[in-house]
Every structure is written in structure tokens, then in C-alpha cells.
Amino acid sequence: MVPPSIKPSAVGRYLLHDEIAAGGMGVVHVARQVGETGFSRLVAAKRLHADLALDQELVRMLSEEARVAARVRHPNVASTLDVVEDASEVLLVMEYLEGETLFRLIRASLERGQRLPLPIASAVLTGALLGLHAAHEATDERGRPLGIVHRDISPQNILVGADGLTRVLDFGVAKAASRTTVTARGAARGKLTYMAPEQARSLVVDRRADLFAAGIVLWEALAGARLFAADD
């Protein structure tokens, strides 16, 4: 990877370097976890926006989501490693992965006047579905189903790594049925154009909502266009 180009800022035991992505929840940095004995490794750290970091209920939800997401261990899922609260800063720490999102791959193909070849699109979505299945089947320490639903499957949340593996990103809006900090009819989240009807209506959702979204993503990857407009 390209060496970080800015002076790092410290949050807990992590040194935050360059920004690599941004979204409604916060900014993702290349970061380095450092230990007292010289241990060091690269990670990706999502730094919550300052106003959100002050929302204690949101921080509790994020911490619980991270606890649930950490139960998912699969080659096709980006691992959640840690949640850090330090003064007014909150970090969600994930494994660092080099690669490109499916969104960028689709856009790059269109810029060349092409579409993603069927074998590539199929392989990418197959990997994503394997990762989702692992999340859907995840259990707690006693073997009880966690009922995880990603709720935000989109081309932006599917990454094709430099190693060729597809990984599902950002279980930050995943919802486990066992969670106690939100109601069973929690607010609709995610990108509207990929939502199952029940999710858009803020009804109870299960794994079928993720499969619905994955089908829309596959259509988009093959057609090179959105299946639904934002206002449909």
C-alpha cells in the first residue's frame, strides 16, 4: 500500500493516518494498532462524526453491533475487531483490506464502454452470498442463532480484494434479533434503492431482505444500471 502521508492522530491504542472513505456515520482511516512491546498492524478505523460520537445511545448500539458482528468469522466477511471510546472519540476498528468495491468496478467498466463479464459478476456475488450465509447462520457462545441481518447490501459494501476474494463490508447497521437496545421494528436503514419492501416500511426483517438486495446488486452488476431509481 502507499505509505500514509499525514501526521497520525492517536485515539486509544490506534494511530489514524489517511482517510480512505467517508459516509454518513463517519470517516474511515488507514490506522495502525500499536502495542507496548512493539506489536503493530494495519487496520481500518471508522471514526464517528463528532456529533454522533456524543450520542450515547448510538454509541451503545454501535458497540453491541460490533459485538454481534465479531461472531461472524468467514473468509468472505470483513472482520470487526474492536470498538474504542476515548474522550469524545469513537472508533469502529475493522481489518484492513486492499481492493476495490463492486461499485467502483462497475463504474470503471462503464467508463470503458463495457459491462462486467458474467463470470466475474457471478463470482463476486457468489462470494458475497457465502459471507452473508455465514452471518445469517452465526450463533452465540451457547449455539443460539443471533439472527443477524446486514440490512445494507449494496455495491459499495461488497469489496473485491487484491487477493481475489470477495468480502462483505460494514455490518455497522446489521440487526440481531437478540439485541436489546432497539425495538423489533427499528427504523429503516440502508440504501433505499436496494431495500426489500418490508425494510423500506420499517417492518421486521430477516435474511430474506439481504437476499433481495443481493439480487438487485447482481442485476446492476450485469446491466450496468440501477434497477430502481431513488424515487421509485
Buried (B, 14 or more C-beta within 10 A) or exposed (E): EEEBEEEBEEBBBBBBBBEBBEEEBBBBBBBBBBEEEEEEEBBBBBBBBEEBBEBEEBBEBBBBBBBBBBBBEBBBBBBBBBBBBEEEBBBBBBBBBEBEBBBBBBEEBEEEEEBBEEEBBBBBBEBBBBBBBBBBEBEEEEEEEBBBBBBBBBBBBBBBBEEEBBBBBBBBBBBBEEBEEBEEEBEBBBBEBBBBEBBBEEEBBBBEBBBBBBBBBBBBBBEBEBBEEEEE
